[in-house]
Amino acid sequence: QQQLDMLDPQATPLLHMIRIAPNEREQSLRDYLGGFGFIADQALSKVEPFSGGEKARLALALLVWKKPNLLLLDEPSNHLDVDMREALARALTQFEGSILLVSHDRHLLRSTTDEFMIVADGSISEFDGDLDDYQQWLTDKKATERQESTLAKQQDRLATTDESTHIDRRARRRQEAEERQRLGILKKPLIKELKQIESKLEKASERLEVLQKAMSDENFYSDENRDNRIAQLSEHGQLEAQKNQLEERWLELTEEIEKIDKS
């Protein structure tokens, strides 16, 4: 946001570059801007009518040119189309300094980061794994919390029952069985949907891995491969969006199941 506020709405992308690199050849600056999607007349257009994504691209181009030691980026791929997300990933991959990146864009995270940090239980620590490992870690954590909650409730129920001598053991077992049945009925459709989502996530991850391998090939960005590249980039963007939606729904379902267990 700070970089966006520093843009001059009446200046062009090329003029912004000339201001920070007055001794650089104009063609070199235009070639550099082309790498961020500002080609032909757009490099000579005023910034004022640009979309949020275009302004973000220009701000990033200016920032990367200065070659700072550290980049702090908060959701930098927001408002960018598939091609620009790929351009952003390539630019960050080539960046020689350090990057602290906060993003929901899993492809961007996989492409540009060397290590992950996890914030949990009031502290931050290095996470030994990738994004798939994080999903499994989250699943295990939720399962442990559910088990602890269930055990605590069972102990509370037993303590209460022991104190209430007028409730006999048969009635207590019947109540517990009815409660388990009630919770099972509530959770059954959620668990079914959860398994379906996990299956879809697995298929999406496998296909994304294939596409990412293709995108890493040196011939991927050749002119001869243009039509195929556009199709694969489009499919990659759609799969990433689908995967993000599935993961959000997966989290919602696990929270709903947890609430039922705690009820």
C-alpha positions as CSV (number, residue, x, y, z in Angstrom):
1,Q,0.0,0.0,0.0
2,Q,2.9,2.4,0.8
3,Q,4.3,1.9,-2.7
4,L,0.9,2.4,-4.3
5,D,0.5,5.7,-2.5
6,M,3.8,6.9,-3.9
7,L,2.7,6.5,-7.5
8,D,2.1,9.8,-9.5
9,P,-1.3,9.5,-11.1
10,Q,-0.4,12.0,-13.8
11,A,2.9,10.2,-14.8
12,T,3.4,7.2,-17.1
13,P,5.1,4.0,-16.1
14,L,8.0,5.0,-18.3
15,L,8.3,8.4,-16.6
16,H,8.2,6.7,-13.2
17,M,11.2,4.5,-14.3
18,I,13.1,7.5,-15.7
19,R,12.8,9.3,-12.4
20,I,14.5,6.5,-10.5
21,A,16.9,5.5,-13.3
22,P,17.7,8.8,-15.2
23,N,21.0,7.4,-16.6
24,E,19.4,4.2,-18.1
25,R,18.5,4.0,-21.8
26,E,14.8,4.4,-22.5
27,Q,14.6,1.2,-24.5
28,S,16.1,-0.7,-21.5
29,L,13.5,0.7,-19.2
30,R,10.7,-0.1,-21.7
31,D,12.0,-3.7,-22.0
32,Y,12.0,-3.9,-18.2
33,L,8.5,-2.6,-18.0
34,G,7.4,-5.1,-20.6
35,G,8.4,-7.9,-18.3
36,F,5.6,-6.6,-15.9
37,G,3.0,-6.3,-18.7
38,F,3.5,-2.6,-19.6
39,I,4.0,-2.9,-23.3
40,A,3.6,-0.5,-26.2
41,D,1.2,2.4,-25.5
42,Q,0.5,1.3,-21.9
43,A,4.0,2.2,-20.9
44,L,3.2,5.7,-22.1
45,S,-0.2,6.0,-20.5
46,K,-1.0,8.0,-17.4
47,V,-1.3,5.9,-14.2
48,E,-4.5,7.5,-13.0
49,P,-7.0,5.3,-14.9
50,F,-5.1,2.1,-14.2
51,S,-6.8,-0.7,-12.3
52,G,-5.7,-1.8,-8.9
53,G,-3.8,-4.8,-10.3
54,E,-2.0,-2.6,-12.9
55,K,-1.0,-0.1,-10.2
56,A,0.2,-3.0,-8.0
57,R,2.3,-4.3,-10.9
58,L,3.9,-0.9,-11.5
59,A,4.6,-0.5,-7.8
60,L,6.3,-3.9,-7.7
61,A,8.3,-3.1,-10.9
62,L,9.7,0.1,-9.3
63,L,10.4,-1.7,-6.0
64,V,12.3,-4.6,-7.7
65,W,14.3,-2.2,-9.8
66,K,15.8,-0.6,-6.6
67,K,17.0,-4.0,-5.5
68,P,16.3,-3.7,-1.8
69,N,17.7,-6.2,0.6
70,L,14.3,-7.2,1.9
71,L,10.8,-7.2,0.3
72,L,7.7,-7.3,2.6
73,L,4.8,-8.4,0.5
74,D,1.2,-8.8,1.7
75,E,-1.0,-10.6,-0.9
76,P,0.9,-9.2,-3.9
77,S,-1.0,-11.4,-6.4
78,N,-4.4,-9.9,-5.5
79,H,-6.2,-8.3,-8.6
80,L,-3.7,-9.9,-11.0
81,D,-4.7,-12.2,-13.9
82,V,-3.0,-15.5,-14.6
83,D,-0.3,-14.1,-16.9
84,M,0.6,-11.4,-14.4
85,R,0.7,-13.8,-11.5
86,E,3.2,-15.8,-13.5
87,A,5.2,-12.7,-14.3
88,L,5.2,-11.8,-10.6
89,A,6.4,-15.3,-9.6
90,R,9.2,-15.1,-12.1
91,A,10.2,-11.6,-10.9
92,L,10.3,-12.7,-7.3
93,T,12.2,-15.9,-8.1
94,Q,14.9,-13.8,-9.8
95,F,15.0,-11.3,-6.9
96,E,18.4,-11.7,-5.1
97,G,17.3,-10.3,-1.7
98,S,15.2,-11.7,1.1
99,I,11.4,-11.9,0.8
100,L,8.8,-12.0,3.6
101,L,5.6,-13.0,1.9
102,V,2.1,-13.3,3.2
103,S,-0.3,-14.8,0.6
104,H,-3.2,-17.2,0.0
105,D,-1.8,-17.8,-3.5
106,R,-0.4,-21.3,-3.0
107,H,1.3,-21.4,-6.4
108,L,3.1,-18.2,-5.6
109,L,4.2,-19.5,-2.2
110,R,5.5,-22.8,-3.8
111,S,7.3,-20.9,-6.5
112,T,9.1,-18.2,-4.5
113,T,9.6,-19.3,-0.9
114,D,12.4,-21.5,0.7
115,E,10.9,-21.9,4.1
116,F,7.6,-21.5,5.9
117,M,6.8,-20.0,9.3
118,I,3.8,-21.1,11.3
119,V,1.9,-18.9,13.8
120,A,0.0,-21.0,16.3
121,D,-0.7,-21.1,20.1
122,G,0.6,-17.6,20.6
123,S,4.0,-18.1,19.0
124,I,5.8,-18.2,15.6
125,S,8.2,-20.9,14.6
126,E,9.8,-22.4,11.6
127,F,7.5,-25.0,9.9
128,D,9.4,-28.1,8.7
129,G,7.4,-29.0,5.6
130,D,5.5,-27.7,2.6
131,L,1.9,-26.6,2.1
132,D,0.6,-30.1,1.8
133,D,2.4,-31.0,5.1
134,Y,0.7,-27.9,6.6
135,Q,-2.7,-29.2,5.6
136,Q,-2.0,-32.5,7.2
137,W,-0.6,-30.7,10.3
138,L,-3.9,-28.7,10.6
139,T,-5.9,-31.9,10.2
140,D,-4.0,-33.6,12.9
141,K,-4.2,-30.6,15.2
142,K,-8.0,-30.4,14.8
143,A,-8.3,-34.2,15.4
144,T,-6.2,-33.9,18.6
145,E,-8.3,-31.0,19.9
146,R,-11.5,-32.9,19.1
147,Q,-10.3,-35.9,21.0
148,E,-9.2,-33.8,24.0
149,S,-12.6,-32.1,24.0
150,T,-14.5,-35.3,23.8
151,L,-12.4,-36.9,26.6
152,A,-13.0,-33.9,28.8
153,K,-16.7,-33.9,28.2
154,Q,-16.9,-37.6,29.0
155,Q,-15.0,-37.1,32.2
156,D,-17.3,-34.3,33.2
157,R,-20.4,-36.4,32.4
158,L,-19.0,-39.3,34.5
159,A,-18.2,-37.0,37.4
160,T,-21.7,-35.4,37.3
161,T,-23.3,-38.9,37.0
162,D,-21.4,-40.2,40.0
163,E,-22.6,-37.2,42.1
164,S,-26.1,-37.8,41.0
165,T,-26.9,-41.0,42.7
166,H,-30.5,-41.0,41.6
167,I,-29.5,-41.6,38.0
168,D,-28.7,-45.3,37.6
169,R,-26.0,-46.7,35.4
170,R,-28.4,-48.1,32.7
171,A,-30.0,-44.7,32.2
172,R,-26.5,-43.1,31.9
173,R,-25.4,-45.6,29.3
174,R,-28.6,-45.0,27.4
175,Q,-28.1,-41.2,27.5
176,E,-24.5,-41.5,26.3
177,A,-25.6,-43.8,23.4
178,E,-28.3,-41.4,22.4
179,E,-25.9,-38.5,22.5
180,R,-23.4,-40.4,20.3
181,Q,-26.1,-41.2,17.8
182,R,-27.3,-37.6,17.7
183,L,-23.8,-36.3,17.1
184,G,-23.2,-39.0,14.5
185,I,-26.3,-38.0,12.6
186,L,-25.2,-34.4,12.6
187,K,-21.7,-35.1,11.5
188,K,-22.4,-37.8,8.8
189,P,-23.2,-35.4,5.9
190,L,-20.3,-33.1,6.9
191,I,-17.8,-36.0,7.0
192,K,-19.1,-37.3,3.7
193,E,-18.5,-33.9,2.1
194,L,-15.1,-33.6,3.8
195,K,-14.0,-36.9,2.2
196,Q,-15.2,-35.7,-1.2
197,I,-13.3,-32.4,-0.9
198,E,-10.1,-34.3,0.1
199,S,-10.5,-36.5,-3.0
200,K,-10.9,-33.4,-5.2
201,L,-8.0,-31.7,-3.5
202,E,-5.8,-34.7,-4.2
203,K,-6.7,-34.7,-7.9
204,A,-6.2,-30.9,-8.2
205,S,-2.8,-31.1,-6.5
206,E,-1.7,-33.9,-8.9
207,R,-2.8,-32.0,-11.9
208,L,-1.1,-28.8,-10.7
209,E,2.1,-30.7,-10.1
210,V,2.0,-31.8,-13.8
211,L,1.4,-28.2,-15.0
212,Q,4.1,-26.8,-12.7
213,K,6.6,-29.3,-14.1
214,A,5.6,-28.2,-17.6
215,M,5.9,-24.5,-16.7
216,S,9.5,-25.1,-15.4
217,D,10.6,-26.4,-18.8
218,E,12.8,-23.9,-20.7
219,N,10.7,-24.2,-23.8
220,F,7.5,-23.4,-22.1
221,Y,7.8,-19.7,-22.8
222,S,8.9,-20.1,-26.4
223,D,6.9,-18.5,-29.3
224,E,6.1,-22.0,-30.7
225,N,4.5,-23.0,-27.5
226,R,2.3,-19.9,-27.1
227,D,-1.1,-21.4,-27.7
228,N,-0.4,-24.4,-25.4
229,R,1.2,-22.0,-22.8
230,I,-1.9,-19.8,-22.7
231,A,-4.2,-22.9,-22.2
232,Q,-2.0,-24.4,-19.5
233,L,-1.7,-21.1,-17.7
234,S,-5.4,-20.6,-17.8
235,E,-6.0,-24.2,-16.5
236,H,-3.4,-23.6,-13.8
237,G,-5.1,-20.4,-12.6
238,Q,-8.5,-22.1,-12.6
239,L,-7.1,-25.1,-10.6
240,E,-5.5,-22.8,-8.1
241,A,-8.7,-20.9,-7.6
242,Q,-10.7,-24.2,-7.3
243,K,-8.1,-25.5,-4.8
244,N,-8.3,-22.4,-2.7
245,Q,-12.1,-22.7,-2.6
246,L,-11.9,-26.4,-1.7
247,E,-9.4,-25.7,1.1
248,E,-11.6,-22.9,2.5
249,R,-14.6,-25.2,2.5
250,W,-12.5,-28.0,4.1
251,L,-11.6,-25.6,7.0
252,E,-15.3,-24.6,7.4
253,L,-16.3,-28.3,7.6
254,T,-13.6,-29.2,10.1
255,E,-14.8,-26.3,12.3
256,E,-18.4,-27.3,12.0
257,I,-17.5,-30.9,13.0
258,E,-15.5,-29.5,15.9
259,K,-18.4,-27.4,17.1
260,I,-20.7,-30.5,17.0
261,D,-18.1,-32.4,19.1
262,K,-18.0,-29.6,21.6
263,S,-21.8,-29.2,21.9
